Amino acid sequence: MAQPLDLVDPKSHIDYYTAVQALAKVYRTGVPTQNVTPAMIGPTAVYWTNMLQALQPGGAYRIKRCTPVINSQGDHLVTGTVDPVQAAYDLFCGFNANETTAIQILDQNGIPDFNNAGVQYYGNCGDTNPDIHNCFVNPQYASLYAWRSVGTAAYNALQVNLRRRMTHGVQFDLNYTYSKSIDLESDAERVDLLGTGSLGLIINAWRPKQLRAVSDFDLRHQINANWIAELPFGKGKHFGHGAHGVSEALIGGWQLTGLARWTSGFPVSIGNGAAWATNWNLSGNALQVGQVVTGLTKDPAGYPAGSVNMFPNPQGSTGIGAFDKNLPGDSGIRNSVRGNGFAGLDMGLSKRWQMPWKESHGLQFRWEVFNVLNLTRFDVQTVTTSIDSGSFGNYSGLLTNPRVMQFALRYEF
């Protein structure tokens, strides 16, 4: 797979992701390479001493990516260091938030010797063959994806049902569900495999439980109801109980039906943007570093007219400012934000006339309206979630359809 091996140093028992994450925490503060010491990195610094090939006599690791800028063109000072920690720091610092490219460069190209032309230093694979360089990225990888049935999931719910059987012309069902669904990854049924959505992908295959969170389809609250009510008009009813003939044909036999549904909001993950710190092919989710405030907002400041956003202040500290790119080895925070849920009301009005020439024959009229209230609910799977995007937080699709009505006239026999 196209993910670095989480290679463990047999001497210190420190793994790759722990070691590179310690570097990232320092270079994300802007410390130049020459100022870095093993003490600044901490106990994981020994990993690079053990896992980089040792220098040849008189050699030095070339550093150039995070040295101080020395001219107006932005060129960095190219120099050498005998410290393997500084060498590793400089390499990964040059690919901040894209560390999987840095480890690929170490495997394929190595770190040049500043003093000896043509000499390259690679990872120490623990093999005596100097031509074996691919310690961290498997050179024989055949796919960017794989399927494995190793996930776990849990669902717990309280379900309350209130039911009335047909009595005096009225029947209904009222259902409430309070629930929580947790898994490592999932897809909502509304997500198209080649369309929007997370596609249920694990970011760090070595630590899949990092993504354990509420499911993509998790709804904390759900209420739905359905009913049938015979209107109290016509023969034998409360109003016009003695009707017959034309009057019964006009006012009798009417029936009102309905279906209503409301849910709390669906969850969504905020994307890392153009960053591949952990997985070479998948950028993963962003880290949440501050308080997030959500709420449907039309035409937020700085956005084109007609925009609908899931944040009141999408470019502020409670919107995009509450997130940051994840560190190497991390998968980010999954499904930490909730947007719209679903709401809908469908109703129907019908009447049946029994034909006078035969009781088994009848004429039925139906008027059905879908989304009676013309409610609008936006689909969180269509939100622009990348923290690198200028349209961060914008919705582009709906969970609901516009109000539609239809009429039917059916002869039954």
N, C-alpha and C positions, 0 to 999 in steps of 0.2 A: 504494500500500500504506500501511497505517497505521503507518508508521515515519518518524521525522523524516529529512529529507535531511541527509546529512553535508556540509553546505554549507561550501565552502572560501573563506576570505577572500582575495580576489585580491591584496591588498597584502602580507599577512604569510605567505600560503600555509598558514595554520593551519586545520584543519578543525574542525567543530562539536564532534564527540565528544571530540577532544583538549582543546579549550578548556573544555568543561563538566566533564570529568573532573578537570581541575586545580582548578576551583572546589569540586567535591565533596570532594576530599581535604582541603580546608581546613574547609568547614562541617561535615564529619562530626566534627571535633575540637571543635566548639562555639563557634567564634569569632563574636562578634556582628558585624553588618554594619558598624557605624561604625568598628570596629577594623581592617577589611580595607584593605590597601594593594595596589597593583599588584605591588609587590616580593614580597609574600607569595604571590601567585598564580604569579608567574614569567613566562617569556617569552610564555605564551599570553594574558596579560592584555590585550595589544593587540588581540586578536580582538574583544573586546566594545567597545573604543573605536571600532573600524572598522565593526562590524556592528550597532550600535544607532544609531537615528536621533539626530542631534545635537539638543541642547536649543535651544529658541527663546530669544530674548533675555529674560533675567530668569527663566528657567525652572529647574526642578530635578526630577529623577526622584524620585517618591515611594517611600519604603521603609517597610516595616511588618512584614515577616514574620519577620525574624531580628534585630530590635533588642532591647535589654534589656527584660525584663518590669518594669513600673513600678508595678503595683498588685496587690492581693490577688486580683483576678479573673483575673489572668493576661493582662491587656491589654498589648500591646506599644506602645512609643513610635512614633507615626507622625510621620515627619519627611521631609526632603528631602536629596538629595545631587546634586552636579554631576558626580560621578565615575561614568561608565558601568560601570566594573568593580564598584563597590559596588551599583549598580542591578541588574546581572545576578546578582551574588552573592546579593542579598536575594531575588530572584525564585526562583532555583533552590534556595536554602537552605530556603525555605518548602515545597518539595515534595521534600525529601530522600528518595531511593530511588524517587521517582515523577517523575523529571525530564521525562518525555515529556508530562506534564500542564503543567509549567511552560512548555515551549517552545510548546505549543498556546495557552496563555494569551497569550504574547508575540505570536503570530501573530494571534489573534482579538481580543484586548482591548487589548493593549499595556500599557505602564507609564504610569500617570497622571502628569501634571505636578503637583507639590505646590503650586506657586504659581499656576498658571493653570487654572482649572476648565474641563473639557471637552477639554483637550489631552492626547493620548495619544502615546506614543512606541513604535514598532514596530521590527522588525528592518529593517536596511538591505539591501534586495534588490538594490541597484544599479540601480534603475529610477527614472526621473524622475517617474513617475506616483505621486502621494502616496496614491492609493487602493489600490495594490497592497501588501498587507501580508503575504501568506502566503509568507514566505521559506523556512520550515523544514518545514511540514506541507502537503502538497498538498491544496487544498480540493476537488479533484475525485476523491479516492480512492474506489474503487468496491468494494473488498474488503479483508478482513482477512488473506486468505491468497492465495497464488499457487503454482502448480506450475512448477518449472523443472528440467530434466534437466542440471544443471551439477555434480552431486556427483562426488566421486572416492572410490575405495575400494581397499583392498589386503588380500589374504589370503595368509598364508604358513603352511605347516604341515609337520610331520614326521609321516608316517603309517607305522605298523609293523603288519604283519598276520602272524599265525601261524595256519596252517590245517592241519587233519588231515582227509583224506578218509576216508570210511567204511572202517575197517579193524578187523576183529575186533569188529564191532558198535558201534564208537565213532567219532563224527566231531564236530569242533568248529571254531569260528572265534574267535580272540581278537584284538581290534583296539585299538590305542592311537593317539591323535592328540594331538600337542602343537602348538598353533596360536595365531595372533593375527590378528584381523580388525580393520581400522581404516577408518573412514569419517567423513563430516561429520555425518550423521544416519542413522538406520535404525530399523526396528521389528522386534521379535522376532515370529515367527509366532504366539506365544501371546498377543499383544496385540490386543485388539479395537479397531477404529477408533473406536468410540464408547464404549469402556470405559476401562480403565486403560492407562497407558503414555504415552510421550512424544509419540506421533503423528508423530515424525520432523520436527519443525519447526525451522527456522533462526531464531535470535534476532536476530542482526545481519545483515541481508541485504547490507550493504556489506562485511562481513568474515566471510563464511561459514566460513573456515578456523579461526576461533576455536573452533569446535566439533569440530575434528578430534581424535578419540580412539578408544578401542576401541569396537567396534560393540555395540549393545544385546544382540546374541545371542552375543557373544564368549565362548568357553569355552577357557581355557588348556589344560586337560587333559580328555580324554574317554577312557573305557575301556568297551568293550562286548564281550560274549561271547555265543555261542549254541552249544548242543550237543544231540546226540542220542546216547543210550546205551541199547543193548539190554541188559536185565538178564541176568546170566549164569545163568539158571535155565531148565530144561526140556531138551527133546530136542536133542542136539548141543551143549549148553552145558557150562560147567565144572561146574556143580552140576546133578545130575539129568539127565545127558546121555542116559540110557537111558529117560527117562520117556515114557509113551505113555498113551493113553486118558484116564481121569479125572485122573490126576496131571499129565499134560501140559496138560490143559484148565485146571488150577488154577495151575500154576507157570510154564508156558511162555508166550512171546509178549509179555512185559511190556517196555515201553519208557519211558524217562525223558527228557524234553526240558526245556530251560531257555533263558531269555533274561535277561541281566543287563546293567545299565548304571549307570555312575557318572560324574559330572562334577564339576569344580571349580565355584566360585561364579559366578553371573551378575552383571554390573555394573549399577549404578543411579546416577542423578544425584540430587543433593540440590537441592530446589527453593528458589527465592528468596523464596517467600511472597508477601505482598501488596506487590509492588514492581515497578514498570515503568520502570526507569531507562533502558533502551535501546530497547525496543519497546513501543508504546502498548498492544498487545493481549496480548503474551506476557511473562510475568514473568522467564523464563529460569532459569538455575541459580545456585546460591549459589557464593561463593568459599570455597575451603578455606584457612583461616588457621592451622590447628593440626593436631596429630597425631590421627588417627582410629583408634579401636579397635573392631572389630566382633566379634560372637560371639553366637549365639542365646541370649537371656535370657528366662526366664519370670518373670512378675510382678515387673518392675523396680520399684524404689522410686518411689512417687508415682503409679503407674499402677493402673487398676482390676484387680481379680482376674481371672485368665484371660488377661491380655495376654501376647503373645509379641513380643519386640523384637529388632531386629538389632544393638543396641548393648548392651554390659554396663552402661554408665552413660549412658543416652540424654540426660539433661538436664545432664550434666556437661561438663567441658572436652574430653573425648575423644569426645563425642557431638555434640549440637547446638552446644556451645561452640566446636567446631572449624570452624564455618562463619560466614560473614557475607554480607550482601547485596552484590551486585556493583555496580560503578561504572558510570556512564553510558558507553555504547559497548562494554561488556564483555558477554559471553554467559555468564559463569560457567564452572565446571569441570564437564565432562560425564563421566559414568560413572566417577567417582573412587572409588566405594565398591562392594564386592562382598558379596553375601549368600549365601544358599543356592544350591547347584547341585542337580542331579537325581540320584536314586538309586532303583533299582528292581530287583526280582528276580521274574520270572514263571516258573512251572514247571508241567509237565504230566506225568501218569502215564496210560499207555494200555495196552490189551491188545486183541489181535485173535484171534478164533476162526475158523478155516476150517470152513465147513459140510461135513459128511460127504457130503451128497447132491450137491454140485457144488463144484469147486475155486474157481470164480469168485465164489462167494457167501461172504460173511463177516459176522461180527458184531463191531463195534468198540465198546469202552467207553473213555471219556476222562474224566479228572478234572483240571481246569485251575484253577490258583490264580494270581491276579494280585496283585502286591505281597505275596509270601509272608511277608516279614518285617514287614509292616505299617509300613513306613518312612514318616516324615513329613518332607517338605521344603517350605519356605515360598517363595512366589513374590515376588521382589524388586519386580515390577511392581505389587504390592499394598501396598507399604510407604508409610506416611504420611511423605513426604519434605519437606514444607514446614517451614522453620525458624520459621514463625509458629504452628505447631500444637502444642497441648498433648499430642497423642498422637504426637509425632515418633518415628519409628523403628518404630512398631507394624506388624506384619504383619496382613493381613486375608484372605489367600487362600493356597492350597496349589498346589505343582507336582504333588504326588502325590495319588492317590485311595486311599481306605481299601481294605484287603484284601477281595477278592471271589473267590469260587470258583464254579465251575459244573461240572455233570456232564452227560455226553451218552452216549447209546446209539444206535448207527447200524447199520442193516442195509445191507450193500453188495451189489450185484448188477450 
